Amino acid sequence: MLRFSKFNYLIFIIFFFPCPGAFAQHSKIEPFKNGETVCFIGNSITHAGEFHHNIFLYYLTRFPERKIQFYNNGISGDVTAGILNRMDDDILFHKPTTAVIMIGMNDVMRSLYTVSKNPSQDTMERRAKALITYKLNLDSIVRILLNNHIRVILQKPSIYDQTAVLPKENAYGSNDAIKICADFMQTLADKYKLGIVDYWTIMSEINATMQKADPSATIVGGDRIHPGPVGNLVMAYQFIHTTNTPGYTTHIVIKNTDVESNKNSFNTKIEKLVRNQKSLNFTTTEYALPFPVTERAMKALDLIPINDSINRQVLQVAKLNKGNYQLKINDVTIGNFTDAELKHGVNLTNYRNTPQYVQSLAIRKFLDDKYFPTEASYRDIKFFEYRNLKGMENKGDTAAIRLFIYNKNPKNITVIKPAIDKYFTLKPKQSQLIEQLKSLNRQAHAMNKPQTYHYSIIKI
């Protein structure tokens, strides 16, 4: 007869009875709407922010008319229990309409996977307990948010790279545990009818392809955990691709008249169309901008079809005489194309010198220079409090805070002194930082307004 100890029963439940739909992908998620407040909740990958910074920039460029406030609610090193502890004053405080959650990388307790290849029963029990705790806590997090009438979008965690040949010690098995977390997220999505984005699968597939050619290649960083610019863009692409957003930024289709062209075009208004034997001229008012990819993330374009699927800015011109043509936008030469290429459609997103792309890059620079540093300062306050002031009631007394920290860290006080000083500099500005984020958001929206462009297509 088959016998189960308490430990074996837990392992049996976790590994052999995934709930129905554990490997299914939910249908498309409705995009964020005008007036929404969106909180991205998670650990260090969310705290660093690059993947959801890309999502924020996508909404600024794709939907200029939508005023959406995004908040970073990541805490480096956090777990599900930490999210529950900071739910009221760090998350619900912002009164979000949508909460986007990615958690699990630290919940699996990766240190339990750096032991010998033959772990003890105690280690195996602790691994199993960590996963059960994760499941119970994540279910509680989702229920709290739903009870507060907040839409929840789950994100299956990014991978731990346990296959790359890297100098960093390998906590082998961690990614398999994270896969269990990802599958449980699908279970919750099915249970509560939530939207879900799958990072684990796409990153695993890309990683496997890359490592066939180069065993040391990785879609995440050298620490096996944190994605760099390329990995973060892959994640942003997967999020956007999973939402019900149009693939076209704009689609200009030039027929014989303005009326015919506008009828067949998307997200643009065409006027003053003039044709002759040597040139074609017209103006457009375009209601979206291309998403700008930074130089640091360019290699992602070899891994994902971002410009061909969710970032298409297409110019399509019918009935040109056979030959070669030069395209100018606002007197800026964009490139030379054949009549056949223009008839098929040219994706202008691939040309970083268009006025539209330059405008998008200016918005990105504003965010990098102004918005994201302000966001980082606000997160520094929260990170310090949740790492150093747990259990402290009177957080308004500077002397009491210093004494509390000293009593907790008597041997490390010199090491953490810079962080303490930074906290006391930033904490009085906490409310001001939140207002600055709202103000900077408004400024960013002032930069993304639709503009009118003059197109010239000249036979050469």
C-alpha positions in Angstrom: 0.0 0.0 0.0 1.3 3.5 -0.8 2.0 5.5 2.4 2.5 9.2 2.8 4.3 11.0 5.6 3.2 14.6 6.1 6.2 15.8 4.0 5.5 13.4 1.2 1.9 14.4 1.1 2.8 18.1 0.7 5.2 17.2 -2.1 2.6 15.1 -3.8 0.0 17.9 -3.7 2.4 20.5 -5.0 4.0 18.6 -7.9 1.4 16.1 -9.0 -1.9 18.0 -8.8 -1.8 21.3 -10.6 -5.2 22.8 -10.7 -7.2 22.8 -14.0 -6.0 25.3 -16.5 -2.6 25.5 -14.9 -0.9 25.7 -18.3 -3.5 27.8 -20.2 -3.0 31.4 -21.2 -5.9 33.8 -20.5 -7.5 35.8 -23.2 -6.4 39.3 -24.0 -6.3 41.8 -21.2 -8.1 45.0 -21.6 -5.6 47.9 -21.7 -5.5 50.6 -19.1 -8.1 53.3 -19.5 -8.1 57.1 -19.2 -8.0 58.2 -15.6 -6.6 54.9 -14.2 -4.1 54.6 -11.3 -1.9 51.6 -11.8 0.3 50.0 -9.1 3.1 47.6 -10.2 3.8 45.4 -7.1 6.7 43.1 -6.7 10.3 42.6 -5.6 13.6 44.0 -6.8 12.8 43.5 -10.5 9.7 45.7 -10.1 11.6 48.1 -7.7 14.3 48.7 -10.4 11.3 49.4 -12.7 12.7 49.1 -16.2 10.1 46.7 -17.6 7.1 48.8 -16.4 8.9 52.0 -17.3 8.7 50.7 -20.8 5.0 50.0 -20.4 4.5 53.5 -19.1 6.3 55.0 -22.1 4.3 52.8 -24.4 1.1 54.2 -23.0 2.4 57.8 -23.3 3.3 57.3 -27.0 0.5 55.0 -28.1 -2.4 56.6 -26.2 -1.6 60.3 -25.8 -5.2 61.1 -24.8 -5.2 58.7 -21.8 -4.1 60.3 -18.5 -2.8 57.3 -16.4 -0.8 57.5 -13.2 1.6 54.7 -12.7 3.2 53.9 -9.3 6.2 51.7 -8.6 5.4 49.5 -5.6 8.4 47.2 -5.8 10.7 46.5 -2.8 14.0 44.8 -3.4 14.1 41.4 -1.7 10.4 41.3 -1.0 8.2 38.3 -0.7 4.4 37.8 -0.5 4.4 38.3 3.3 6.1 41.6 2.7 3.4 42.7 0.3 0.7 41.8 2.9 2.5 43.8 5.5 2.8 46.9 3.4 -0.6 46.6 1.7 -2.3 49.5 3.4 0.3 52.3 3.6 2.2 51.5 0.4 -0.3 50.1 -2.1 -3.9 50.8 -1.1 -2.7 54.3 -0.1 -2.5 55.2 -3.8 -6.1 54.1 -4.4 -5.3 52.1 -7.5 -7.8 51.0 -10.0 -5.5 48.2 -11.3 -2.8 46.3 -9.4 -0.2 44.4 -11.5 1.7 41.7 -9.4 4.9 39.8 -10.0 6.3 37.9 -7.0 8.0 34.6 -6.3 11.7 35.0 -7.0 12.5 35.3 -3.3 9.6 33.3 -2.0 11.1 30.1 -3.2 14.1 30.6 -0.9 16.9 30.2 -3.4 19.4 29.5 -0.7 17.8 26.1 -0.2 18.8 25.2 -3.7 22.6 26.0 -3.4 23.1 22.9 -1.1 24.4 19.6 -2.3 22.9 17.6 -5.1 21.4 15.3 -2.5 19.5 17.7 -0.2 18.4 16.4 3.2 14.8 15.7 4.0 14.7 18.9 6.2 15.8 21.0 3.2 13.1 19.4 1.0 10.5 20.0 3.6 11.6 23.7 3.9 11.3 24.0 0.1 7.8 22.6 0.1 6.8 24.8 3.0 8.1 27.9 1.2 5.9 27.1 -1.8 2.8 26.5 0.3 3.3 29.8 2.2 3.7 31.5 -1.2 0.4 30.1 -2.4 -1.5 31.0 0.7 -0.1 34.5 0.8 -0.7 35.3 -2.9 -4.3 34.1 -2.7 -4.7 36.5 0.3 -3.1 39.4 -1.6 -5.4 38.9 -4.6 -8.5 38.6 -2.4 -7.6 41.8 -0.5 -7.2 43.7 -3.8 -10.4 42.4 -5.3 -12.3 43.2 -2.1 -11.2 46.8 -2.5 -12.7 46.7 -6.1 -9.2 46.8 -7.7 -8.6 45.0 -11.0 -5.8 42.5 -10.6 -3.4 41.5 -13.4 -0.9 38.7 -12.5 2.5 38.3 -14.1 4.1 34.9 -14.1 7.6 35.6 -12.7 10.7 36.1 -14.8 13.1 33.3 -14.8 16.1 32.3 -12.6 18.7 31.3 -15.1 19.9 27.8 -13.9 21.1 26.7 -17.3 23.7 29.4 -18.3 27.4 28.7 -17.8 28.2 31.6 -15.6 30.7 32.4 -12.8 27.8 33.1 -10.4 26.9 30.2 -8.0 24.0 28.3 -9.4 21.0 27.7 -7.1 19.9 24.9 -9.4 16.3 24.0 -9.1 15.2 27.5 -8.2 13.7 28.1 -11.7 11.7 24.9 -11.4 10.3 26.2 -8.1 9.5 29.5 -9.8 7.7 27.5 -12.5 5.4 26.1 -9.7 4.8 29.7 -8.6 3.9 30.7 -12.2 1.5 27.7 -12.6 -0.2 28.7 -9.3 -0.6 32.2 -10.7 -2.5 30.6 -13.6 -4.6 28.7 -11.1 -5.5 32.0 -9.3 -6.2 33.7 -12.7 -8.7 30.9 -13.5 -10.2 31.0 -10.0 -10.8 34.7 -9.9 -11.0 35.4 -13.7 -8.0 37.6 -13.7 -5.8 38.7 -16.6 -2.4 37.1 -16.6 0.9 37.8 -18.4 3.4 35.0 -18.9 7.1 36.1 -18.6 8.4 32.7 -17.5 7.6 30.9 -20.7 8.9 33.5 -23.2 12.1 34.1 -21.3 12.7 30.3 -20.9 12.2 29.8 -24.6 14.5 32.7 -25.6 17.1 31.6 -23.1 17.1 28.0 -24.5 17.6 29.3 -28.1 20.4 31.7 -27.1 22.2 29.0 -25.1 22.3 26.6 -28.1 24.7 29.0 -29.8 26.4 30.3 -26.6 26.1 28.4 -23.3 27.0 31.5 -21.4 24.3 33.7 -22.9 21.4 34.7 -20.7 18.2 36.8 -21.1 18.8 37.9 -17.5 21.9 39.3 -15.9 25.1 37.7 -14.7 23.6 37.2 -11.3 21.1 34.8 -12.9 18.2 36.9 -11.5 17.8 40.5 -12.7 17.1 41.2 -16.4 19.1 44.0 -18.1 17.7 46.4 -20.7 17.1 43.6 -23.2 15.3 41.3 -20.8 13.2 44.1 -19.5 12.1 45.1 -23.0 11.2 41.4 -23.7 9.0 41.6 -20.6 7.4 44.9 -21.6 6.7 43.4 -25.1 5.1 40.4 -23.5 2.9 42.6 -21.3 1.8 44.8 -24.2 1.4 41.9 -26.6 -1.0 40.2 -24.1 -3.2 43.3 -23.8 -5.8 44.1 -26.3 -3.9 47.0 -28.0 -3.7 47.8 -31.7 -0.6 46.6 -33.5 -0.4 49.9 -35.5 0.8 53.2 -34.1 -0.5 54.8 -37.4 -1.2 53.3 -40.8 -1.1 55.9 -43.6 -2.7 54.5 -46.8 -2.5 57.0 -49.7 -5.1 56.6 -52.4 -6.1 59.2 -55.1 -7.9 61.6 -52.8 -7.9 62.7 -49.1 -11.3 61.1 -48.6 -10.2 57.7 -50.0 -6.9 57.8 -48.0 -8.6 58.6 -44.7 -11.2 55.9 -45.3 -8.4 53.3 -45.5 -5.9 54.7 -42.9 -5.7 54.2 -39.2 -5.1 56.8 -36.4 -4.3 59.6 -38.7 -5.9 62.4 -40.7 -4.7 63.1 -44.2 -5.1 66.5 -45.9 -3.7 68.5 -48.9 -2.9 65.5 -51.0 -1.2 66.6 -54.3 0.2 64.3 -57.0 2.2 64.9 -60.1 4.6 63.0 -62.3 7.6 63.6 -60.0 6.3 63.9 -56.5 3.5 63.2 -54.0 2.8 65.6 -51.2 0.4 65.6 -48.3 0.0 66.5 -44.6 -1.0 64.2 -41.7 -2.2 64.7 -38.2 -1.1 61.5 -36.4 -2.7 60.5 -33.1 0.1 58.3 -31.7 3.8 58.0 -31.7 6.2 55.1 -32.2 7.6 53.4 -29.1 11.3 54.3 -28.9 13.8 51.5 -28.2 17.0 52.6 -26.4 20.4 51.7 -27.8 21.0 49.5 -24.7 18.0 47.4 -25.5 18.4 47.2 -29.3 19.4 43.5 -29.2 15.9 42.7 -28.1 14.7 43.4 -31.6 16.5 40.2 -32.7 14.6 38.2 -30.1 11.1 39.6 -30.3 9.0 41.1 -33.2 8.2 44.3 -31.3 8.4 46.6 -34.4 6.5 44.2 -36.6 3.7 43.3 -34.1 2.9 46.1 -31.6 4.9 49.0 -32.9 4.0 49.4 -36.6 4.0 52.9 -38.1 3.3 52.1 -41.7 3.3 54.3 -44.8 1.6 52.7 -47.8 1.3 54.4 -51.2 -0.6 53.1 -54.2 -0.2 53.9 -57.9 3.3 55.3 -58.0 5.1 55.2 -61.3 7.8 52.5 -61.4 11.1 53.7 -60.0 12.9 54.9 -56.9 11.6 57.6 -54.5 13.0 59.7 -51.7 10.8 60.2 -48.6 11.0 63.4 -46.6 9.0 64.2 -43.5 9.1 67.9 -42.5 12.0 68.3 -44.9 14.0 65.6 -43.1 15.2 62.9 -45.5 14.1 59.6 -44.1 15.3 57.2 -46.8 15.0 55.9 -50.4 12.4 53.3 -51.4 11.1 51.7 -54.6 7.6 52.0 -55.8 7.1 48.3 -54.9 8.3 48.9 -51.3 6.0 51.8 -50.8 3.0 50.0 -52.3 3.6 47.1 -49.9 4.1 49.4 -47.0 7.2 50.8 -45.2 7.4 50.5 -41.4 8.7 53.9 -40.4 9.3 52.7 -36.8 12.6 51.2 -38.1 13.8 54.7 -39.0 15.0 56.6 -35.9 15.4 59.9 -37.7 11.6 60.5 -38.3 10.2 63.6 -36.5 7.8 61.2 -34.7 10.6 59.0 -33.4 12.6 62.0 -32.3 9.6 63.3 -30.3 9.2 59.9 -28.6 12.9 59.9 -27.7 12.5 63.3 -26.1 9.7 61.9 -24.0 11.9 59.0 -23.0 14.7 61.4 -22.0 12.3 63.4 -19.9 11.2 60.3 -18.0 14.8 59.1 -17.6 16.1 62.5 -16.4 13.1 63.7 -14.3 10.3 61.2 -13.6 12.2 58.0 -12.8 14.8 59.6 -10.4 11.9 61.1 -8.5 10.2 57.7 -8.4 13.5 56.1 -7.2 13.7 58.6 -4.3 10.2 57.8 -3.2 11.0 54.0 -3.3 14.2 54.6 -1.3 12.0 55.9 1.5 9.8 52.9 1.5 12.6 50.4 1.0 14.4 51.8 4.1 11.3 51.7 6.2 10.4 48.1 5.3 13.9 46.9 5.8 14.9 48.8 8.9 11.8 50.0 10.8 9.6 46.9 11.0 7.9 46.8 14.4 8.5 50.4 15.2 5.4 52.4 16.2 6.6 56.0 16.5 8.2 56.7 13.1 7.9 60.5 13.5 10.7 60.8 16.1 14.1 61.1 14.5 16.0 60.3 17.8 13.8 57.2 18.4 14.4 56.0 14.9 18.2 56.3 15.2 18.1 54.4 18.5 15.8 51.7 17.1 18.1 51.1 14.1 21.2 51.1 16.3 19.7 48.5 18.7 18.9 46.3 15.7 22.2 46.7 13.9 24.9 47.6 16.6 27.7 46.0 14.6 26.7 47.3 11.2 25.7 50.9 12.1 28.7 52.4 10.3 27.9 50.4 7.1 24.3 51.5 7.0 24.9 55.1 8.1 24.8 56.5 4.5 21.4 54.9 4.0 20.2 56.3 7.4 21.3 59.8 6.4 19.7 59.5 3.0 16.5 58.4 4.6 16.4 61.4 6.9 17.0 63.7 4.0 14.2 62.2 1.9 11.5 61.4 4.4 10.4 65.0 5.0 9.9 65.3 1.3 7.7 62.2 0.9 4.4 64.0 0.3 6.3 66.4 -2.0 7.7 63.5 -4.0 4.3 62.1 -4.6 3.0 65.4 -5.8 6.1 65.8 -8.0 5.3 62.4 -9.7 1.8 63.6 -10.5 3.2 66.9 -11.9 5.9 65.2 -13.9 3.2 62.9 -15.3 1.2 65.9 -16.5 4.4 67.4 -18.1 5.0 64.2 -19.9 1.5 64.2 -21.3 2.1 67.8 -22.5 5.0 66.4 -24.6 3.0 63.7 -26.4 0.4 65.7 -28.2 -0.5 64.8 -31.8 1.3 66.9 -34.4 0.9 67.7 -38.1 3.6 66.4 -40.5 4.3 67.2 -44.1 5.3 64.2 -46.3 7.1 64.5 -49.6 7.7 61.5 -51.8 10.0 62.6 -54.7 11.0 60.5 -57.7 14.8 60.1 -58.1 
